[in-house]
């Protein structure tokens, strides 16, 4: 795709009304250990989507870099992160989806503070963020959580996973999968995909993952 080995693509569906470009999906590769156990946030909540053809870059479609692989590194509290998506735009569970891409500026909070404010067990594979007057909402799951470094480089730090049951609730933190924990998994996917050895690497999309209803929204 003309992108360096440390980068992935974020594809924008539409920035303006009545504009849309569609690509067919060839592969959806769920992390093989994904599961939604009782009383715990979704584990390994990340997937790779491979499209049927290369996506041309433009003013609205640009690559983003992946962070370095790390098991222990965490972002400091109050780190500015941005989320984006086309999820629901009001507090009503049946509310309409956004017609144009929405963006929310958030800040990280510590794992300790996050755990105090949610009713499920928080895993160390998550980043918790908050916003003083809004949140991600149903339909935003899988969207990017990005950070701009001091030199202007954008990094994909998280993938939206869960948040408040009631959209706009500022007490319950938003949760995203920490991408740095899965960089080696992404590298292994790329190696296996190139070699044609993806069998048993991805979890089937229709596989059963849970018997429970999450207490917080999984967006």
C-alpha distance (Angstrom), angle and dihedral (degrees) to the residues before:
residue distance angle dihedral
X1 . . .
X2 3.75 . .
X3 3.81 92.5 .
X4 3.80 126.3 125.2
X5 3.78 119.5 -102.5
X6 3.81 92.0 -105.0
X7 3.78 95.3 57.2
X8 3.79 138.9 79.1
X9 3.79 132.0 -164.8
X10 3.78 127.5 -106.0
X11 3.79 110.0 -162.8
X12 3.80 118.3 -154.0
X13 3.80 114.1 -145.6
X14 3.78 96.8 -162.6
X15 3.77 137.7 -19.8
X16 3.80 95.0 -179.2
X17 3.78 134.5 41.4
X18 3.81 116.4 -89.6
X19 3.81 93.1 14.8
X20 3.78 119.9 112.5
X21 3.78 136.9 150.6
X22 3.79 119.4 -165.1
X23 3.81 130.5 -155.6
X24 3.78 125.6 -175.0
X25 3.80 117.6 -119.3
X26 3.81 116.5 -126.0
X27 3.82 101.1 179.5
X28 3.81 135.9 14.7
X29 3.80 107.8 -166.9
X30 3.81 112.7 -169.8
X31 3.79 116.5 -165.1
X32 3.80 103.5 -93.6
X33 3.82 93.0 -129.9
X34 3.83 95.4 51.6
X35 3.80 111.7 136.8
X36 3.81 138.8 151.8
X37 3.82 104.2 -144.6
X38 3.83 125.4 -176.7
X39 3.82 116.7 -78.0
X40 3.80 93.7 2.5
X41 3.77 135.1 94.5
X42 3.80 115.8 -104.6
X43 3.80 109.1 -74.5
X44 3.81 122.7 -133.2
X45 3.81 89.6 0.1
X46 3.79 98.7 179.5
X47 3.80 137.1 103.9
X48 3.79 140.5 -178.7
X49 3.79 121.9 -130.9
X50 3.80 118.7 -158.5
X51 3.78 116.1 -163.7
X52 3.78 127.6 -143.6
X53 3.79 92.8 -114.6
X54 3.77 141.4 13.2
X55 3.79 115.8 -79.2
X56 3.81 115.4 -128.7
X57 3.79 113.8 -128.1
X58 3.79 118.6 -122.8
X59 3.79 141.9 158.0
X60 3.81 87.3 -72.5
X61 3.82 101.8 36.7
X62 3.79 115.5 58.2
X63 3.82 136.7 155.4
X64 3.77 122.1 -104.3
X65 3.79 126.7 -156.0
X66 3.79 125.5 -118.7
X67 3.81 118.6 -128.5
X68 3.78 120.7 -113.9
X69 3.79 116.2 -83.7
X70 3.80 112.5 -93.9
X71 3.80 137.3 160.4
X72 3.79 97.6 -168.9
X73 3.81 108.1 26.1
X74 3.80 115.3 108.5
X75 3.77 130.8 -177.2
X76 3.81 113.7 -107.0
X77 3.79 117.6 -106.9
X78 3.81 113.8 -89.2
X79 3.81 93.3 28.8
X80 3.81 108.0 153.5
X81 3.80 113.1 -119.1
X82 3.79 129.8 172.9
X83 3.80 127.2 -145.7
X84 3.78 127.9 -167.2
X85 3.78 136.0 -172.1
X86 3.78 151.4 126.4
X87 3.81 96.9 -109.5
X88 3.79 126.4 135.4
X89 3.78 114.7 -55.2
X90 3.81 103.5 -151.6
X91 3.80 140.4 46.1
X92 3.80 93.8 -100.2
X93 3.81 112.2 102.9
X94 3.80 87.3 -140.9
X95 3.79 93.2 46.7
X96 3.77 122.5 136.6
X97 3.79 122.9 -90.8
X98 3.78 119.1 -113.0
X99 3.80 114.3 -91.9
X100 3.80 93.1 -155.3
X101 3.79 130.3 36.2
X102 3.80 112.4 -80.6
X103 3.80 124.9 -153.0
X104 3.80 129.8 -159.3
X105 3.79 125.9 -168.4
X106 3.80 110.7 -144.3
X107 3.80 139.0 172.8
X108 3.78 128.7 -138.3
X109 3.78 121.5 -112.8
X110 3.79 127.3 -160.3
X111 3.80 121.0 -90.4
X112 3.80 89.4 -118.2
X113 3.80 93.2 54.7
X114 3.79 91.4 43.4
X115 3.80 93.1 52.7
X116 3.81 90.8 53.0
X117 3.80 89.9 57.6
X118 3.81 102.1 46.3
X119 3.80 130.9 63.4
X120 3.82 98.2 -142.1
X121 3.78 127.6 71.2
X122 3.80 111.9 -89.4
X123 3.79 116.0 -136.1
X124 3.79 124.8 -149.6
X125 3.81 89.6 -117.6
X126 3.81 89.8 75.3
X127 3.78 136.9 85.7
X128 3.81 116.5 -150.5
X129 3.78 121.3 -151.4
X130 3.79 138.4 173.2
X131 3.80 140.6 -163.9
X132 3.77 126.6 -157.8
X133 3.80 96.0 -129.6
X134 3.80 111.3 16.1
X135 3.79 149.5 14.1
X136 3.76 144.6 -154.5
X137 3.80 112.9 -78.7
X138 3.79 143.2 -156.4
X139 3.80 108.7 -52.4
X140 3.80 95.8 31.7
X141 3.81 94.6 92.8
X142 3.79 113.0 123.5
X143 3.78 92.5 26.6
X144 3.80 123.4 130.6
X145 3.79 128.4 -89.5
X146 3.78 105.3 -162.4
X147 3.80 139.2 -175.4
X148 3.79 129.4 -157.0
X149 3.79 113.1 -141.9
X150 3.78 124.4 -143.3
X151 3.82 91.0 -96.0
X152 3.81 92.4 52.2
X153 3.81 97.8 -102.3
X154 3.80 115.2 141.4
X155 3.81 120.1 -136.7
X156 3.79 129.6 -167.1
X157 3.80 100.1 -128.8
X158 3.79 99.7 165.2
X159 3.80 148.4 9.1
X160 3.82 115.7 -136.8
X161 3.80 109.5 -107.4
X162 3.80 111.7 156.9
X163 3.75 146.2 -13.9
X164 3.79 144.4 154.1
X165 3.79 118.3 -12.7
X166 3.81 87.1 -136.7
X167 3.78 109.8 53.5
X168 3.78 113.1 -122.5
X169 3.81 93.8 27.7
X170 3.81 105.0 143.2
X171 3.82 96.1 -169.0
X172 3.81 98.0 65.1
X173 3.82 109.5 66.0
X174 3.78 124.2 -127.7
X175 3.81 115.0 -115.6
X176 3.78 129.5 -150.8
X177 3.79 133.3 178.8
X178 3.80 111.2 -102.2
X179 3.81 104.7 -118.6
X180 3.82 95.1 -161.5
X181 3.82 88.8 69.5
X182 3.81 91.3 58.5
X183 3.81 103.9 42.0
X184 3.81 92.1 104.7
X185 3.80 89.0 50.2
X186 3.81 88.8 54.2
X187 3.81 90.2 49.1
X188 3.81 91.1 49.7
X189 3.81 90.7 49.6
X190 3.78 90.6 53.4
X191 3.80 91.8 48.9
X192 3.81 93.3 48.6
X193 3.80 92.8 43.7
X194 3.80 90.4 53.2
X195 3.81 90.5 48.8
X196 3.80 95.3 43.3
X197 3.81 92.5 -119.1
X198 3.82 102.7 122.2
X199 3.82 93.7 123.9
X200 3.83 110.4 128.0
X201 3.82 91.3 0.2
X202 3.81 96.1 100.4
X203 3.80 128.9 52.3
X204 3.82 112.0 -119.3
X205 3.81 109.1 -102.4
X206 3.82 92.2 -129.4
X207 3.82 94.7 47.6
X208 3.81 117.1 129.0
X209 3.81 110.2 -108.7
X210 3.80 107.0 169.4
X211 3.78 148.0 10.6
X212 3.79 94.5 -154.4
X213 3.76 140.8 82.6
X214 3.82 110.8 -126.5
X215 3.79 115.3 -118.0
X216 3.76 91.1 -142.4
X217 3.76 124.1 43.5
X218 3.78 117.3 -87.7
X219 3.81 86.4 -157.9
